[in-house]
Amino acid sequence: MASRTWFITGVNSGFGRRMTEQLLERGERVAGTVRRPGSVDDLRRTYGEQFWVGHLDVTDTPNVRAVVDRAFAELGRIDVVVNNAGYGLFGAAEELTDEQVVAQLNTNLLGSIQVVRAALPHLRAQGGGRLIQISSYGGLATNPGASLYHAAKWGIEGFMEGTARDVAPFGIGVSIVEPGGARTEFRFDSLQLAEPLTAYDDTPAAMVRGAKDRSRLPLGDPAKMAARIIDSAGEEPAPLRLVLGSDSYRFVTGALRERLAQIEPQETLAASTDWTSES
């Protein structure tokens, strides 16, 4: 396979860091973005011009377009664009502050949307490419105490699935990655927890208050997950969804079966509201 160039947001940690390390080791080029300058200097020293770095906070929409435009201009062609930047926010809806709500949606939903919008003109002009969105099983299933996180993930899944239909005629493939719990910094460093309300002490929503407990490690191996994501970019056609982790598979399939069980008995009721000549 010919060497490719990747654009990945949030390469200083999590899946972004794991993917970047593996890609650079394979000899591929990576354009990575970070919020904290200097956080990937070790990779810059090791890989030099093979690793392009841009400073980007995905909530800064004008800068999103500027950084994406500069990456395409300086690197000539980018084959794969990966939306990875994001963080977790757990807590019942009324436990969250207004600022937490806005920041979560601006980062996990609107930030990803703007990266895609900035990249699409370039991908169309070069005759194709691949968009990969790091989502979560939480984009298809829900848990108590994570309503805003789910809102962002369900929203970006709808956007990416709809966009996949729009851009297929241009040779642009779209994949949504549905990881389960993984042993990355997501759970222990970047995760934000709401200030608890005593009203929720004995409810299912209180479960997330222990999410940073390091004695309960997630199942997923981030290095293996990163490798599967990288491999998916070579599949044709692009897999619309990539489920990673046995926990993700269990949660997603269970949620879809439950949804069908709720909806399928309503077929007659649904049809009863159609317009007829007797209406």
N, C-alpha and C positions, 0 to 999 in steps of 0.2 A: 504494500500500500504506500502511495506517495506521502511524503511528510505533509502534515496539515498545520494550519495556524488556528489557534483557539483564542477566543475572548471570554474571560471568566471573571465575574464580579466576586469580590470578597475572597481573595486568594490567601489571606493571612492565616486562616484557620478553617476547621471543619472540612467538608467535602471539597471546597475550593482549594485548600492547601494540599489535600491528598491527591486530587486530580492533577494539579500543577506539578507536583513532584514526579508523579508517574509519567506524565506527558513529556516533561523535560528529559527524564531518564531515557525515554524512547526516542529522543531526538526530534520531537515536534516542537514548534514554536508556540509560546503562550504569551498573550497580552492579558495581564492580570490587573485588577483594580483593588485598591486598599483604602480604608478610611484613615489609617494611621501611617504616615510616611515613616519609612525605616523598618516596618514590621516584616519585610521580606528581603532585607539586605543580604541575608545569608544566601538566598537563591540567586540574587543578582551577582554576587561575587563568584558563585560557582558556574553559572551558565551565561553570564555576559549578555551579548546581544540576542541570544536565543530567548531571553525573558524580558519582555517589554512591560513596564509598570506605569500605571496611571493612578493619580490620587482622585478618588471619587466617593462621594456620599450619594447613594442612589435617590435620596430624597431631594437632591438639588437638581431639578429638572433641566435647567439650562446647561449645567455642567455635564449631565448625562450625555446630552447630544454632542457637546464639545469634545468629550473624551472619546466617545464612540467614533466620531468623525476623524479625530486625530489618529486613532488606532488604525482605521482603514487606510487613511492617507499615508501613514508612515510604513505600514506593513504590506500594503499593496492588495492583499486579499486575506479575508478571514473566512475560514470554512465552517467553523462551529462557534456559536454564541451561547454561552451558558449563564443563565440567571441563577446565581447561587447565594448572593448576599441576602441576609435576613436573620431574624432572631425569634425566639419564642417568648410569648407573653401569656402567663397562666393566672387565672383567678376568675371568680364569678363576675358576670357583667357589671353588677353594681359595686363591686370591690375595686374596679379599675378607675383611675383618674381620667379626666377628659384628655389630658396630655398623653397618657399611655395609649388611649384608643387611637388618637390621631397619628401618633408616631408609628404604631403597629401597622396601620393601613397604608401610611405613606411609604414605609419601607417594604413590607412583604407583598403588597398589592400594587400600589401606584408606581413604586420604583421599578419593579419588574416590567410593568406595562411600558414605561417610558424607555427602558433599555431596548425592548423589542421594537418599539416605534422608531427609535433612532437607528437601529441596525437594518431594518427592512429595506429602505431605499438602496443601501449598499449591496445587500444580498440579491435584490432584484437585478441591479445593474451588472453584477458579476455572473448572473445566470444560475444562481442557486446557492444552497448552503443548508445548514442545520441549526435549529433553535432547540435548546434543551432547557427546560424549566425544572429546577429542584423544588419539588413540592413536599408532600408528606402523605402518609396514609390518612392524616387529618384533613386532607383535601377531599376525601370521599367518605370518611367515617368521622364520628364525633365521640369525644369523651367529656365528662363533666369537668367544669372548671377551666375550659379552654375556648370559650365562645368566640372571642375576638381573633384568636389565632386561627380557628376554623373559618371565620368569616373571611380572613385574608386568603387562606389557602383555597377555599371553595371558590372565591372570586377569581383568583389567578388561574385556576383550572378551567373555569368557564371561558375566560379570555383566551387562553392558549388553545383550547379545543376549537373555539370558534375561529381563531386566527389560522389554525391548521387548514381549515377549509378554504379560507381566503387566499392563502399563499401557495397552495399545492400547484396551481397552474404555472408558477414561476420556478418550480423545481426546488422549493424550500420545504424541508421536512421539519416536523415538530414532534418533540417527545416530552412527556411529563413524567418526572421521576417521583415515585411514591415510596420513599424509604420508611422503614420502621425505626425503632429506637437504635441509635448507633453510639459507639463509644468515642464521641467527639466532644468538643467544648460546648456544644449546643445546650446540653443539660446542666452543665456545671459552671460555666463562666458567663456566657452571653444571655442565658435565660433570665427573664425578669418575672418576679412574682408580685402579685398585688398585695396591698396591705389588707390582711384578713379582717372580715367583719364577724363578730361573735355569732350572728344569726346563722352563719353557714358552718359553724363548728362541727355539727353532727350530720352534715349533708354530704352527698357524693362529691360536691364541688370542693370539699376540703381535701380530697385525695391529692390534689396537685401541690399542696403545701410542702410535701416531702419530696418533690421532684429532684431537688439537688442532693439528696442523700446518696453519697458515693458508695455506700454499702450495697446498693441495688443497681448493679451495672446493666445497661441495655444489652440486648442480644447481638446487635449488628456489628460487624467488623468493618470499619470505615475504609480500610485499604481495599478489601474485596468489593465493597460497594462502589468505590471510585473506579475500580477496574471495569466493572460491569457497565457503568455509565459511559466510560470511554469507548468500550467495545460497541455499545449501542449506536454510536455515531457512524459506524461502518455498515450498519444494517440497512437494506433497501427492500421494501419501503421503511421509512422511519417508524419504529414502534410508538404508537400514540401514548401508551402508558407502559412504564417499566416499574414493576413492583419488586422491592428489594427487602428481604427479611421475612422470616416465617411469621413474625408478629404482624407485619404489614399485610401479608396475604390473608391471615386469619381475620383481621379487623375489616379489611376491604370487602372480602367475599361475604362475610357475615352481614355487613351493612347493606350491600347490594341485594342480598337475598331478603333481608327484612324489608327493604324498600319495595321490592316486587310483591312481597306478600301483602303489603298494605295497599298497593295500587291495583293489582290485577283483579280483585273482587269488585272493583268499581267500574268495570268496563260497561255494564248496562247503564249504570247511573250516568257515566260520562256521556254516552250516546244519547241519553234522554234529553240532553240540553242542546242538541243540534237543531238547526232551523229545518222545519218541515213545511209542507204546503198547508198544514193545519195550524201552524203557529199563529 
